[in-house]
């Protein structure tokens, strides 16, 4: 997992515009309901102004409301605005509920504000984008002139990449093809071939060219003559180094030790999404640890009485990209469970590098045949044993949502494609855990689910999995 964007607040103009519109909607809704502007006389109504400012920041970090905002059409923009407003209203109502001010605050103001803000934010975004487009068109004549050097087989695709990005600071003046099949004057994708390949340098020498962009198929070398001549003339050159590959990866440019490199990763994630996930982890772990303390008071003595010893179980596990960390759980097995694992391998119900068995005699209170339902069974069935892992989440070893952290002996047997499941931090819950984990007996199926989660990861997806996990805990099934 790597970063995609360098700045968290890339669209600061839209962020401020939305924050202004929602404050304007709040004041207008108050006036419509109360027929005055005395909202600043009430501490409760003053506080709402601050809450709405916080929700604007929340939307920026957690919901990615501004991703591709410049390119969005009217329908996608409208849906984005509705989502933005709903998040703001939900946070506001939750704040009023926890402050026990829900009955005092006017519901009509909330409803009116939601309606006005949806309209105001939608049209303000559309208008501001129109303003930006106007100035971009006005600036068109002053844009830097770019000459494209490519191959005729990919020329249309290369030109389409530029026309799809209207906010790029380039005016493509034409192109040159390195193959002999296209003569000067031929039109490709709406742009003319301005010179034969042999006449490229003379053309650049006598025409307005600010930069040369070179993109060629991977089996054709970049022409050194053009690079050297452009360097001599002081012309900037850009070489596309994104390579076509059969690997299921995304590519970006980075710098390592001062060297420009092509970076490949399963999924490319922006800094704001990393920040949002970490903030969600911290908030969730604090709540989880508070519950863990209560559970320790309730189940700790029962664990000790059943099998005198520590109430917590700790073990080395493998985290992101092979980092070893110490995981913590409530102990649901006898102290010698790890030693007895080898003798029970014949009863393993999993195919592959995981161990699970029905009627495990190592579970506390299970009896010699493992069929009794004692305290260990209860702890595992209700997932109580997982709660101490919130300490791992707070420390940063794990995340609330991720992949299951393997044991060291499992990790040492991994094949190449297995390792990809640890391209991000392991989690307390995840796609496999919420997909009927006891019904999945093939480790390769676990791998598929983990990679599906990593490749399609979003904050919204994490929230859905957390809610689904809560449902599984309240209606325990699938844990053995």
FENWO-V17137 format. One record per run of one state. SS is the DSSP state (hx for helix, st for strand, lp for the rest). FROM is the first residue (numbers start at 1). TO is the last residue. If there is no record, write none. Layout:
[[SS	FROM	TO] [SS	FROM	TO]]
This chain:
[[lp	1	1] [st	2	3] [lp	4	11] [hx	12	34] [lp	35	37] [hx	38	41] [lp	42	42] [hx	43	63] [lp	64	73] [hx	74	98] [lp	99	106] [hx	107	142] [lp	143	143] [st	144	150] [lp	151	154] [hx	155	163] [lp	164	169] [st	170	177] [lp	178	186] [st	187	188] [lp	189	190] [st	191	193] [lp	194	196] [hx	197	206] [lp	207	210] [st	211	214] [lp	215	223] [hx	224	233] [lp	234	235] [st	236	239] [lp	240	249] [st	250	256] [lp	257	258] [st	259	265] [lp	266	267] [st	268	269] [lp	270	270] [hx	271	306] [lp	307	311] [st	312	318] [lp	319	319] [hx	320	322] [lp	323	323] [st	324	330] [lp	331	332] [st	333	333] [lp	334	336] [hx	337	340] [lp	341	341] [hx	342	347] [lp	348	350] [st	351	351] [lp	352	362] [st	363	363] [lp	364	374] [hx	375	381] [lp	382	383] [hx	384	386] [lp	387	388] [hx	389	395] [lp	396	398] [st	399	401] [lp	402	402] [st	403	403] [lp	404	406] [st	407	407] [hx	408	411] [lp	412	415] [hx	416	422] [lp	423	425] [st	426	429] [lp	430	436] [hx	437	439] [lp	440	441] [st	442	442] [hx	443	455] [lp	456	458] [hx	459	474] [lp	475	480]]
